[in-house]
Amino acid sequence: MRWGPAGQPVGRYLAEARRARGLTLAQLAERLDVSAANISRIEHGADLRVSTLLDLARALKLEPMLVSKEHVPAVRALLSTLEHPEAAEDHDRARFA
């Protein structure tokens, strides 16, 4: 399963989100009442149920959503702009100079 602006694996994206929120595997596992080993397996690419993905998203303050394939490029561009606002400013300056 792919996710994220760069099309990275969902497990890697979840691991980055967990670390960005300052949570250890054990802390996240405790919040979800699962084992830390289970969270680790998911972060390393194990298959997961949609219900588990939703539970993880809630715990990590993420909003999972389905995006029409035709809108994926626009969503990725928007997310890239949000993650790297300086690049968007440079692009706007060149466009409006």
N, C-alpha and C positions, 0 to 999 in steps of 0.2 A: 504494500500500500504506500502510495506517495502522498506527500503533503508539503506545505511550505512553499515560499516563493521560489526557492531554488530546486523544487522537486525532490527534496531530501526525504529519506525514509521517515515514516511517522514516528518510529521509536526514537530516532536521533532528535527529532523536533521536540518530542516530549521530554527527553533527557535534558535538552538545552533549556526548556521552559522550567523544569524542576530546579535546575541549578541557578537559573536567573532569579528564582524566587527564594533562593537560599535554603532549599529543602534537601535533606539527605534521602537516600532510598528508604531508610527505616522510617523517617517521619512521614513521607508520602504513603508508604505502605500502611502505617498505623491509621492515617486518616481514612484510608479506603478499606481497612480491615482485611488486608491481604498480606502475603509475605513479601519481604524485600526481594527475595529471589524471583518472585513472580514479576515484580516491577522491573527488575534487571533484565529478565528474559524479554519482556516487551520492548524495553529500550534497545535491546540488541537484535531486534527484528522478529521475535516470535509473533505468530498470528494472535490477534485479539478480537474479541467480540465487540460489536458496536456498542453494547451496553457498557463494556469495560472502558472503551474509548470515551464515551460520554462521562463516565464517572471520573476518569483521569482529567478530562477537560475541565469539568467543574472544579475539581480540587486544585487545578493549576490556573484557574481563572482564564480559561480559553473558551472561545466560541466556535465549536465545530459547525461547518455549513457545507452544503453541496452547492457547487457552482457549475452552471452550464458550461460545457466545453468552449463554446464560442466566446464566453466572457473571461476565461482563464487568463489570456494575455493581459487584459485590462486590469484584472485583480492583481496579477503579479506585478505589473508596472506600478500600481497604486501602493502596494505593500513595499516595493523597493523604494519608492519616494518617501514613504513614512519611515523606513529604516535608515535611509541615507538622505536626509533633507538637504545636505550641502550639495549633493549631485543635482538635485532638482533645481536649486537656486542657480547653480552654474548654467544649467540648461535653459532656464527662463531668462537669465541675463543675456545669453547668446541669442536667444530667439527675439528678445525685445530691444536689443542694442541698436 
